[in-house]
Amino acid sequence: MVSGAAPSSFRLNSVDRHGRQIDPSVLAAAETIFPKALDYGQSLLGDLAVIANTLEEVAANVSQRMARRDSSGEPEAIRNLPGYVFRAFVREVNRLKNKELAVLDAAVEGQTLAQRLADPARQLEMKVLVKECLARFDFTERDMCWRRLEGFTWDEIGPVHELSAHAAEVRFRNAVRAVKAKLVRSRKPLPPTAQTAQNEQLMPAMEADDDERKT
């Protein structure tokens, strides 16, 4: 988690929230691109602590990747380390946004929070995503969303807000539709400076990263 209040005074931790060590060179690269990561992540993740945690996790992933490559004797493939870390951060932010959309869909369909938290390794991440989703609604819509994720039916939710079950469901679906539209519109294209990181020397590491995420 970031230890400074302002981007100009921040310091990232040398370990991520899972206790994984971050290579010093990767940490330095992550701190270099933090202002750019903050600018990219604010409209998508909102909270500074969430952005910092995400960047630290990305840095830990890159560190592990570099360690595996070093132990296998493969030549250095990352020439633009800050650009590579930023690109990985962008992909991770977009992955989280896709999961946030999935949380909204789960609430509409009545999938309970217990089901969404079935994987212990992702419980904290899911709780953060649920919190981010709830923050996007007004009080009534937030209550509806939370009750749906707790397993309440529309017949139970409607009377709480002096609405019929159908009216409550329509209001919530409309609110979810509006929030999802905002999330889609908030996506930013990758800045041109980060695109330069995708050179021939970088591609082997990028492809390994993509293959790792598919497994």
C-alpha positions, 0 to 999 in steps of 0.5 A: 500500500502506498505510504505517501498521500501525494503522488510526488511523495509516495513509496510503494511497499517492497512486498505486496499484500500477499507477502510476495517480495518485489525485486528492487528494480521492479519496485523502482520501475513501479514507483516511476510509473505510479503517477501515470498508473494513478491517472489511468486507475482513478476513474476505473478503481477510484481509491488510491489504496486500491490502485497502489495495492494493484500496482504492488501485486503487478510488480510482484508478478513481474518480479516472479516472472523475472526470477523464473527467467533468470533461474532458467538461464534465459537472456534478459527480455525486458528492456523497457521495464517501466513500460512493461510494468505499466502495461501489466498494470493496465491489463490487471485494471481491465481484468478487475473492471470485467469482474466488477461487471460480473458482480453487477450481473450476479446481483441482477441474477440473484447470485449470492455473495457467498457464492461469489466468495467461494474461492478463499484466495479471491475473497479480499479482491471480491469484497473490494469489487463489491464495495466499489460496485455499491459506491456507484449506487444511491442509497436505495439502489445500494441496499437493493444490490446488497440484499440481492447479493445476500440472497433476498428475493424481489418479493422481499426487497420491494416492500422494504422500499415501498415498491412492488417486486416488479418495480424494485427489480426494474429500478435496480436493473435500470441502475445497473445498466447505467452503471455498466455503461459508465464503466464501459465509457470510463475505459481509457486507451493505453497511452502512446508512451506505454505502447512503445514498450511492446517491442520485439524484445518485450514480446516473449515476456508479454506472451508468457504473461498472457499464457500464465493468465489463461492457465 
